[in-house]
Amino acid sequence: MVRQGLKQDARRRVTEALSARQKERVEQERRQAGLAVDLLAALAERDEAIQAAEQQAADAVRALLAEHLTVAEIAELCGGQLDTKELTRLSRIPTAAETAQAAGVKP
C-alpha cells in the first residue's frame, strides 16, 4: 500500500514537471513567433524604403536624360558615385504611373 502511494506521488511530480516544460515551450514558441513577425515586418519596411528611394533616383536619372545628358555625363556629374551600369539600370525602372498601370491600378 505504501508503495502505491509513492508511485502516485511520483506520477504527480512527473506530470507537474512535464506540464511546466510544456508551458515553457509554448511561451518560447509564442515569443519566437512574435520576433519572427517583427523581423519580417522590418524587412518589408526596408524593402519598401529601398523601392521608394530607387524610384526617386530613377525619376532623377530620367529627368537628367530629358535634359539631354548622356549616362556618362550623369555619372561624371554625380562625382563618380554611380557607374554607367547602375545609371542605366535606374533609367530602366518604370515610373510609378507605369507600374500602377501595369498592376491595373488607376493613378
C-alpha positions as CSV (number, residue, x, y, z in Angstrom):
1,M,0.0,0.0,0.0
2,V,2.8,2.4,0.8
3,R,4.4,1.5,-2.5
4,Q,1.2,2.6,-4.4
5,G,1.2,5.9,-2.6
6,L,4.8,6.5,-3.5
7,K,4.0,5.7,-7.2
8,Q,1.1,8.1,-7.2
9,D,3.2,10.9,-5.7
10,A,6.0,10.2,-8.2
11,R,3.4,10.2,-11.1
12,R,2.0,13.5,-9.8
13,R,5.5,15.1,-9.7
14,V,6.4,13.9,-13.2
15,T,3.1,15.2,-14.5
16,E,3.7,18.6,-12.9
17,A,7.3,18.7,-14.3
18,L,6.0,17.8,-17.8
19,S,3.3,20.4,-17.6
20,A,5.8,23.1,-16.6
21,R,8.1,22.1,-19.5
22,Q,5.2,22.2,-21.9
23,K,4.2,25.7,-20.7
24,E,7.8,26.9,-21.1
25,R,7.9,25.5,-24.7
26,V,4.6,27.2,-25.6
27,E,5.8,30.5,-24.2
28,Q,9.1,30.2,-26.0
29,E,7.3,29.4,-29.3
30,R,5.0,32.4,-28.8
31,R,8.0,34.7,-28.1
32,Q,9.9,33.3,-31.1
33,A,6.8,33.8,-33.4
34,G,6.5,37.4,-32.3
35,L,10.1,38.0,-33.0
36,A,9.8,36.4,-36.4
37,V,6.8,38.7,-37.2
38,D,8.9,41.7,-36.1
39,L,11.8,40.5,-38.3
40,L,9.6,40.1,-41.4
41,A,7.8,43.4,-40.8
42,A,11.2,45.2,-40.6
43,L,12.4,43.6,-43.8
44,A,9.2,44.6,-45.6
45,E,9.6,48.2,-44.4
46,R,13.2,48.1,-45.6
47,D,12.1,46.8,-49.0
48,E,9.5,49.5,-49.3
49,A,12.1,52.2,-48.4
50,I,14.5,50.8,-51.0
51,Q,11.9,50.7,-53.7
52,A,10.8,54.3,-52.9
53,A,14.4,55.5,-53.0
54,E,15.2,53.7,-56.2
55,Q,12.0,55.1,-57.8
56,Q,13.1,58.6,-56.7
57,A,16.6,58.0,-58.2
58,A,15.2,56.6,-61.4
59,D,13.0,59.7,-61.8
60,A,16.0,62.0,-61.3
61,V,18.0,60.0,-63.9
62,R,15.2,60.2,-66.4
63,A,14.9,64.0,-65.7
64,L,18.7,64.4,-66.4
65,L,18.4,62.3,-69.6
66,A,15.5,64.6,-70.6
67,E,18.0,67.4,-70.2
68,H,19.9,65.7,-73.0
69,L,22.7,64.5,-70.7
70,T,24.3,61.2,-71.6
71,V,24.6,58.4,-69.0
72,A,28.4,59.1,-68.9
73,E,27.8,62.8,-68.2
74,I,25.4,61.9,-65.4
75,A,28.0,59.7,-63.9
76,E,30.5,62.4,-64.1
77,L,28.0,65.0,-62.7
78,C,27.5,62.6,-59.7
79,G,31.2,62.7,-58.9
80,G,31.7,59.1,-60.0
81,Q,29.5,57.8,-57.2
82,L,27.5,55.9,-59.8
83,D,28.8,54.0,-62.7
84,T,27.1,53.8,-66.1
85,K,25.8,50.3,-65.5
86,E,23.9,51.5,-62.3
87,L,22.6,54.6,-64.0
88,T,21.3,52.5,-67.0
89,R,19.6,50.1,-64.5
90,L,18.0,53.1,-62.8
91,S,16.8,54.6,-66.0
92,R,15.0,51.4,-66.9
93,I,12.9,51.3,-63.7
94,P,9.4,52.0,-64.8
95,T,7.8,55.2,-63.5
96,A,5.3,54.9,-60.6
97,A,2.5,55.6,-63.1
98,E,3.7,52.8,-65.4
99,T,4.0,50.4,-62.5
100,A,0.4,51.3,-61.4
101,Q,-0.9,50.9,-64.9
102,A,0.8,47.5,-65.3
103,A,-0.8,46.4,-62.0
104,G,-4.2,47.6,-63.2
105,V,-4.4,50.5,-60.7
106,K,-5.6,53.9,-61.9
107,P,-3.1,56.6,-60.9
